[in-house]
Amino acid sequence: MNAKNSIKLVDAIRAGKIKVDEKCSRCKKSICCNSINQKIPAPKSREDFDHLLWQVSHQNINIFKDADGWFLHISTRCEHLLDGGICGIYDTRPWVCRDYDNDFCELDESIEEASELFFSTHKMFEKYCRKRFKKWDKRFELYE
């Protein structure tokens, strides 16, 4: 989408031709369009936790647990997000965007604040793993 098309889109929204959710229109950071929250199976074993430790070691990857389970939180901006937080493909946006329920979203409370557990670094997650598993370092014995 070029600048000319994005101006037309903004004008269409202002003219009421394209309806943007009222709550979303108050969100100046377009929070939900700047991350992916991917539900993952609940980790159980040391090996499961070790795999998550590897994932959280990467930039822009967080791990959290809330009432709905465990998630990878990937901080990444949608390529269709225009300046001002407007979706550049609003009429043809994917179903996951259309189905998104913002009754309680990050505008209300950040994922970090709302989560039961939230880890943004290897060090934070490893500290949790060491508390959870008394023999945390024994996980390496499986590979020897």
KOLRORO-566896 format. One record per residue: residue number from 0; x, y, z of N, C-alpha, C, O, CB in turn. Coordinates in pm, whole numbers, padded with zeros to 5 digits. Each point is the difference from the previous one (the first is absolute). Glycine has a CB too. Example, Ala and Ser with C-alpha at 12.3 -4.5 7.8 and 13.67 -1.06 7.14 Angstrom:
<sites>
 num   n.xx   n.yy   n.zz  ca.xx  ca.yy  ca.zz   c.xx   c.yy   c.zz   o.xx   o.yy   o.zz  cb.xx  cb.yy  cb.zz
   0  01319 -00569  00780 -00089  00119  00000  00090  00120  00000  00104 -00002  00066 -00293 -00115  00059
   1  00154  00222 -00197  00082  00119  00006 -00077  00109  00073  00051  00111  00017  00067 -00174 -00232
</sites>
This chain:
<sites>
 num   n.xx   n.yy   n.zz  ca.xx  ca.yy  ca.zz   c.xx   c.yy   c.zz   o.xx   o.yy   o.zz  cb.xx  cb.yy  cb.zz
   0  00086 -00118  00000 -00086  00118  00000  00090  00123  00000  00094  00009  00079 -00281 -00132  00044
   1  00158  00215 -00209  00081  00121 -00006 -00065  00112  00081 -00110 -00016  00053  00194 -00052 -00279
   2 -00015  00180  00236 -00048  00113  00081 -00134  00052 -00050 -00086  00037  00080  00323  00024 -00030
   3 -00255 -00057 -00182 -00126  00050 -00057 -00118 -00087  00044 -00106  00052  00037  00233  00039 -00235
   4 -00108 -00223  00194 -00107 -00091  00042 -00027  00010  00149 -00116 -00009  00043  00179 -00145 -00227
   5  00042  00173  00265 -00021  00010  00144 -00077  00127  00035 -00078  00001  00095  00289 -00131 -00055
   6 -00190  00238 -00117 -00076  00124  00023 -00147 -00024 -00034 -00088  00046  00072  00292  00095 -00124
   7 -00230 -00214 -00058 -00138 -00033 -00036 -00066 -00083  00109 -00117  00020  00031  00179 -00013 -00274
   8  00012 -00099  00302 -00054 -00085  00106 -00036  00084  00122 -00107 -00017  00057  00243 -00176 -00142
   9 -00046  00282  00125 -00027  00088  00114 -00124  00084 -00026 -00084  00016  00088  00330 -00009 -00033
  10 -00258  00047 -00176 -00117  00080 -00036 -00127 -00084  00005 -00104  00048  00046  00248  00095 -00191
  11 -00137 -00269  00099 -00117 -00088  00003 -00043 -00031  00143 -00119 -00009  00029  00192 -00090 -00247
  12  00023  00082  00306 -00032 -00026  00141 -00065  00123  00061 -00103 -00010  00068  00296 -00151 -00049
  13 -00134  00277 -00043 -00056  00126  00054 -00141  00026 -00055 -00084  00055  00072  00317  00038 -00052
  14 -00258 -00130 -00143 -00131  00022 -00062 -00101 -00106  00043 -00118  00009 -00036  00233  00096 -00159
  15 -00071 -00204  00271 -00089 -00103  00049 -00028 -00110 -00101 -00089 -00083  00022 -00011  00254  00120
  16  00175 -00174 -00251 -00019 -00104 -00101  00058 -00132  00046 -00048 -00107 -00038  00053  00281 -00140
  17  00098 -00167  00259  00060 -00119  00062 -00013  00019  00150  00047  00099  00056  00117 -00138 -00249
  18 -00228 -00056  00257 -00023  00011  00144  00110 -00072  00076  00021 -00119 -00018 -00270  00134 -00021
  19  00318  00059  00125  00103 -00056  00087 -00058 -00005  00140 -00063  00096  00046  00255 -00006 -00190
  20 -00171 -00201  00211 -00050 -00018  00136  00036  00120  00088  00112  00049 -00005 -00091 -00297 -00022
  21 -00117  00294  00107  00018  00119  00084  00116 -00016  00098  00080  00091  00017 -00323 -00044 -00039
  22  00251 -00162  00084  00108 -00023  00096  00135 -00001 -00071  00097  00058  00047 -00253 -00189  00101
  23  00161  00064 -00263  00125 -00004 -00077  00042  00140 -00044  00119  00031 -00007 -00177 -00262 -00071
  24 -00038  00315  00048  00034  00135 -00046  00063  00083  00112  00067  00100 -00029 -00255 -00113 -00136
  25  00167 -00025  00291  00062  00070  00113  00141 -00050  00029  00074  00063  00077 -00301 -00027  00018
  26  00265 -00147 -00153  00131 -00060  00026  00103  00065 -00092  00003 -00028 -00119 -00110 -00192  00189
  27  00189  00304 -00015  00097  00075 -00081  00125 -00081 -00035  00076  00039 -00089 -00159  00168  00198
  28  00105 -00319 -00041  00120 -00080 -00024 -00027 -00123 -00088  00094 -00069 -00039 -00008  00147  00258
  29 -00213 -00105 -00250 -00038 -00117 -00079  00068 -00125  00057  00066 -00075 -00072 -00096  00219 -00135
  30  00013 -00164  00335  00072 -00104  00074 -00019 -00139 -00061  00097 -00074 -00019 -00123  00212  00224
  31 -00097 -00172 -00236 -00025 -00136 -00051  00058 -00021 -00139  00016 -00114 -00044 -00224  00107  00180
  32  00239  00114 -00206  00059 -00011 -00134  00152  00005  00004  00067  00002 -00103 -00271  00106  00009
  33  00258 -00107  00215  00146  00005  00016  00054 -00123  00071  00114 -00001  00048 -00129  00248 -00042
  34 -00067 -00350  00001  00048 -00124  00062 -00089 -00117 -00043 -00112  00018 -00049  00203  00111  00246
  35 -00037 -00247 -00178 -00073 -00124 -00023  00005 -00078  00132  00107 -00018  00058 -00051  00012 -00310
  36 -00170 -00038  00297 -00007 -00084  00119 -00042 -00140 -00045 -00115 -00024 -00034  00055  00222  00186
  37  00157 -00288 -00152 -00022 -00135 -00050 -00016 -00097  00116  00095 -00021  00077  00037  00074 -00286
  38 -00251 -00111  00223 -00022 -00097  00107  00088 -00122 -00024  00013 -00048 -00112 -00252  00129  00143
  39  00298 -00130  00077  00088 -00117 -00008 -00047 -00104  00103 -00067  00035  00097  00263  00109 -00175
  40 -00160 -00270  00057 -00035 -00101  00101  00066  00033  00134  00113  00049  00003 -00137 -00224 -00185
  41 -00046  00148  00289  00056  00026  00133  00127 -00082  00018 -00002 -00122 -00015 -00229  00171  00110
  42  00342  00017 -00062  00124 -00075  00023 -00013 -00083  00128 -00057  00045  00099  00191  00134 -00218
  43 -00078 -00299  00115 -00009 -00088  00118  00137 -00050  00043  00033  00001  00119 -00262 -00069 -00191
  44  00306  00025 -00022  00129 -00061  00033  00112  00104 -00003 -00017  00112 -00047 -00063 -00330 -00047
  45  00195  00176  00147  00118  00086 -00008  00036  00028 -00145  00046  00109 -00034  00038 -00201  00252
  46 -00106 -00007 -00301  00030  00016 -00142 -00090  00106 -00064  00045  00080 -00082  00031 -00320  00073
  47 -00204  00238  00046 -00094  00101 -00050  00046  00141  00041  00002  00093 -00081 -00192 -00260  00093
  48  00227  00178  00114  00044  00131  00050  00133  00041 -00062  00023  00119 -00025 -00143 -00164  00240
  49  00207 -00051 -00241  00128  00030 -00064 -00025  00054 -00141  00070  00092 -00045  00044 -00272  00181
  50 -00211  00124 -00207 -00034  00049 -00134 -00051  00145  00006  00037  00082 -00083 -00092 -00319  00011
  51 -00028  00266  00171 -00049  00137  00017  00114  00095  00037  00001  00116 -00040 -00224 -00206  00112
  52  00319  00040  00003  00118  00079  00036  00075  00041 -00127  00047  00113 -00012 -00029 -00233  00234
  53 -00008  00028 -00315  00063  00031 -00129 -00080  00108 -00073  00058  00094 -00056  00034 -00329  00042
  54 -00225  00222  00013 -00083  00097 -00073  00010  00140  00060  00015  00097 -00074 -00170 -00283  00014
  55  00148  00197  00192  00004  00132  00063  00139  00063 -00010  00017  00119  00028 -00198 -00193  00130
  56  00278 -00004 -00199  00135  00052 -00021  00010  00084 -00127  00102  00066 -00023 -00011 -00264  00145
  57 -00193  00196 -00203 -00001  00076 -00126 -00065  00136  00020 -00092  00016  00081  00083 -00231 -00211
  58  00057  00312  00056 -00054  00136  00009 -00148  00002 -00035 -00046 -00072 -00089  00271  00165  00032
  59 -00298 -00010  00127 -00143  00025 -00023 -00090 -00119  00029 -00115 -00004 -00044  00185  00164 -00127
  60 -00019 -00258  00246 -00079 -00116  00041 -00016  00003  00152  00098  00010  00074 -00016 -00147 -00274
  61 -00206  00129  00244 -00031 -00011  00142 -00086 -00124  00019 -00055 -00054 -00095  00068  00307  00130
  62 -00022 -00297  00088 -00085 -00114  00035 -00090  00047  00113  00045  00066  00094  00130 -00240 -00166
  63 -00303  00139  00062 -00087  00033  00113 -00104 -00108  00022 -00031 -00080 -00088  00066  00322  00043
  64 -00087 -00240  00166 -00107 -00091  00038 -00109  00084  00061  00024  00082  00089  00134 -00278 -00051
  65 -00281  00176 -00086 -00114  00068  00059 -00112 -00102  00019  00024 -00120 -00009  00041  00341 -00099
  66 -00184 -00176  00135 -00113 -00090  00026 -00031 -00091 -00119 -00061 -00106  00017 -00031  00278  00138
  67  00134 -00132 -00275 -00027 -00079 -00120  00111 -00099 -00035 -00015 -00079 -00093 -00119  00269  00012
  68  00245 -00186  00155  00108 -00094 -00025  00133  00069 -00025  00022  00114  00041 -00189 -00270 -00132
  69  00257  00085  00022  00135  00048 -00030  00005  00056 -00142 -00067 -00050 -00090  00166 -00119  00249
  70 -00018  00274 -00177  00010  00068 -00130  00142  00045 -00029  00076  00034  00091 -00313  00040 -00067
  71  00270 -00073 -00152  00116  00074 -00048 -00052  00136 -00041 -00100  00010 -00072  00226 -00221 -00008
  72 -00061  00315  00126 -00035  00137 -00037  00113  00051 -00088  00113  00016  00046 -00248  00025  00170
  73  00105 -00018 -00340  00100  00042 -00098 -00026  00146 -00034 -00103  00033 -00058  00125 -00269 -00037
  74  00071  00322  00130 -00013  00143 -00030  00042  00023 -00144  00119 -00007 -00032 -00077  00071  00273
  75 -00139 -00037 -00326  00027  00023 -00141 -00114  00080 -00060 -00117 -00030  00024  00249 -00184 -00039
  76 -00101  00313 -00062 -00099  00091 -00057 -00061 -00059 -00127  00071 -00050 -00087  00053  00246  00184
  77 -00256 -00190 -00107 -00069 -00044 -00121  00042  00092 -00116  00003  00122  00015 -00200 -00212  00120
  78  00227  00031 -00247  00046  00078 -00115 -00111  00087 -00061  00029  00087 -00082  00138 -00266  00037
  79 -00291  00156  00084 -00112  00077 -00055 -00041  00116  00090 -00091  00076 -00035  00014 -00283 -00077
  80  00141  00223  00225 -00034  00107  00093  00056  00132 -00052  00121  00014 -00019 -00122 -00177  00213
  81 -00087  00258 -00215  00039  00131 -00050  00025  00094  00116 -00036 -00029  00114 -00096 -00008 -00325
  82  00194  00151  00182  00019  00102  00102 -00136  00038  00058 -00099  00005 -00072  00308  00082 -00044
  83 -00212 -00062  00244 -00126  00033  00066 -00078 -00122  00042 -00112  00012  00049  00106  00195 -00181
  84  00064 -00326  00113 -00064 -00122  00047 -00114 -00050 -00085 -00087 -00072  00049  00151  00142  00172
  85 -00066 -00034 -00347 -00108 -00041 -00089  00045 -00122 -00081  00115 -00008 -00045 -00201  00248  00030
  86 -00004 -00335  00000  00029 -00120 -00078 -00010  00032 -00148 -00103  00047 -00048  00016 -00195  00233
  87  00194  00122 -00257  00005  00028 -00142 -00080 -00096 -00086 -00023  00026 -00118  00243  00070  00158
  88 -00264 -00208  00018 -00079 -00098 -00075 -00128 -00033  00078 -00046 -00114 -00002  00256  00018 -00102
  89 -00267  00194  00171 -00112 -00022  00090 -00114 -00081 -00064 -00052 -00093  00061  00112  00307  00052
  90 -00098 -00179 -00236 -00110 -00072 -00067  00034 -00144 -00035 -00089 -00084 -00011  00016  00301 -00080
  91  00201 -00247  00074  00041 -00135 -00039  00090 -00065  00105  00071 -00096 -00030 -00089  00165 -00209
  92  00015 -00017  00361  00087 -00053  00107 -00032 -00146  00027 -00113 -00045 -00023  00128  00274  00125
  93  00084 -00305 -00052 -00020 -00143  00029 -00109 -00024  00105 -00035  00088  00079  00275 -00127 -00137
  94 -00291 -00082  00055 -00108 -00036  00092  00040  00018  00146 -00081  00043  00082 -00003 -00205 -00253
  95  00208  00129  00205  00044  00012  00140 -00014  00145  00048 -00030  00024  00117  00190 -00218 -00149
  96 -00138  00289 -00057 -00016  00142  00035 -00149  00034  00016 -00038  00073  00091  00252 -00016 -00214
  97 -00296 -00108  00035 -00143  00026  00006 -00063 -00061  00125 -00093  00057  00059  00087 -00051 -00309
  98  00057 -00121  00290 -00056 -00075  00112  00053  00047  00135 -00049 -00043  00105  00025 -00152 -00258
  99  00123  00282  00151  00064  00045  00124 -00102  00065  00092 -00077  00087 -00042  00293 -00053 -00081
 100 -00217 -00075  00247 -00092  00053  00100  00077  00095  00091  00091 -00042  00072 -00233 -00169 -00080
 101  00106  00337  00005  00071  00099  00081 -00077  00038  00127  00025  00106  00057  00079 -00021 -00266
 102 -00197 -00170  00252 -00072  00030  00125  00098  00026  00113 -00020  00092  00080 -00173 -00234 -00156
 103  00297  00061  00083  00109  00023  00095  00128 -00017 -00078  00036 -00112 -00037 -00171  00031  00240
 104  00203  00191 -00227  00121 -00006 -00082  00111  00080  00069 -00015  00046  00113 -00123 -00072 -00325
 105  00249  00041  00142  00115  00069  00058 -00024  00149  00020  00078  00066  00069  00066 -00235 -00177
 106 -00249  00223  00051 -00037  00137  00031 -00048  00009  00144  00019  00101  00067 -00080 -00059 -00309
 107 -00002 -00150  00290 -00049 -00006  00138  00113 -00030  00098  00012  00062  00105 -00234 -00138 -00190
 108  00305 -00020  00049  00111 -00042  00085  00102 -00073 -00087 -00037 -00081 -00085 -00114  00063  00291
 109  00279  00047 -00184  00104 -00064 -00082  00005 -00150  00028 -00043 -00046  00106  00175  00261 -00106
 110 -00080 -00288 -00096  00015 -00145  00018  00086 -00028  00123 -00031 -00089  00079  00008  00052 -00328
 111  00131  00113  00263  00089 -00021  00114 -00074  00018  00133  00019 -00078  00093  00174  00156 -00234
 112 -00276  00024  00151 -00076  00026  00123 -00110 -00103  00022 -00028 -00038  00114  00077  00281 -00140
 113 -00111 -00289 -00081 -00114 -00092  00011  00043 -00146  00017 -00081 -00084  00038 -00049  00243 -00177
 114  00255 -00188  00111  00047 -00138  00003  00031 -00049  00140  00043  00075  00087  00048 -00041 -00314
 115 -00115 -00161  00245  00039 -00069  00123  00153 -00010  00005  00063  00020  00104 -00282 -00153 -00101
 116  00277  00101 -00119  00146 -00009 -00016  00037  00070 -00130 -00071 -00013 -00099  00084 -00207  00229
 117  00097  00294 -00129  00047  00068 -00122  00152  00001  00001  00062  00043  00097 -00272  00102 -00108
 118  00270 -00193 -00098  00146 -00008 -00009  00045  00064 -00130 -00048 -00034 -00108  00051 -00178  00246
 119  00090  00306 -00127  00049  00069 -00119  00148 -00026 -00027  00054  00043 -00102 -00224  00132  00144
 120  00235 -00248  00049  00142 -00028 -00019  00033 -00143  00041 -00073 -00064  00076  00126  00306 -00037
 121  00058 -00289 -00092  00053 -00131  00037  00021 -00006  00151 -00038 -00098  00064  00149  00075 -00291
 122 -00051  00126  00282  00033  00003  00143 -00126 -00013  00086 -00001 -00075  00097  00201  00218 -00149
 123 -00305 -00070  00018 -00126 -00005  00076 -00061 -00140 -00005 -00043 -00054  00102  00003  00296 -00151
 124  00038 -00300 -00071 -00063 -00130 -00015  00083 -00111  00065 -00056 -00093  00058 -00050  00172 -00270
 125  00237 -00069  00202  00085 -00101  00062 -00016  00003  00152  00000 -00105  00064  00164  00124 -00255
 126 -00177  00099  00248 -00021  00011  00146 -00130 -00072  00040 -00003 -00070  00101  00126  00293 -00098
 127 -00228 -00206 -00083 -00126 -00068  00025  00018 -00152 -00012 -00051 -00075  00083 -00075  00276 -00169
 128  00198 -00245 -00016  00023 -00144 -00021  00078 -00061  00116 -00030 -00111  00044  00028  00149 -00293
 129  00099  00033  00298  00080 -00050  00113 -00086 -00014  00126  00022 -00092  00079  00182  00200 -00178
 130 -00300 -00021  00118 -00092 -00011  00114 -00095 -00118 -00019 -00030 -00074  00094  00045  00322 -00057
 131 -00062 -00265 -00159 -00098 -00103 -00030  00059 -00141  00005 -00064 -00094  00046 -00056  00260 -00187
 132  00243 -00180  00092  00066 -00129 -00006  00126  00003  00086  00097  00068 -00033 -00189 -00109 -00198
 133  00090 -00034  00338  00116 -00003  00091  00125 -00051 -00072  00112  00041  00031 -00268 -00079  00164
 134  00137 -00051 -00290  00114 -00057 -00074  00001  00055 -00144  00014 -00075 -00096 -00021 -00136  00239
 135 -00007  00340 -00154 -00009  00065 -00130  00118 -00036 -00091 -00020 -00031 -00118 -00105  00216  00226
 136  00246 -00182 -00055  00118 -00027 -00083  00010 -00147 -00042  00079 -00032 -00089  00036  00218  00206
 137 -00191 -00274 -00056  00001 -00142 -00038 -00063 -00024 -00137  00013 -00108 -00056 -00023  00049  00298
 138 -00057  00159 -00296 -00064 -00018 -00131  00103 -00030 -00109 -00034 -00062 -00101 -00149  00217  00173
 139  00306 -00111 -00052  00105 -00024 -00099  00040 -00147 -00006  00053 -00046 -00101  00028  00279  00138
 140 -00105 -00307  00069  00038 -00141  00005 -00077 -00082 -00106  00047 -00105 -00043  00004  00129  00288
 141 -00167  00025 -00285 -00078 -00070 -00100  00072 -00006 -00135 -00023 -00090 -00081 -00184  00162  00199
 142  00295  00026 -00140  00065  00012 -00131  00141 -00056 -00002  00066  00002 -00103 -00204  00198  00062
 143  00183 -00249  00153  00139 -00050  00007  00004 -00150 -00019  00107 -00060  00003 -00046  00246  00151
</sites>
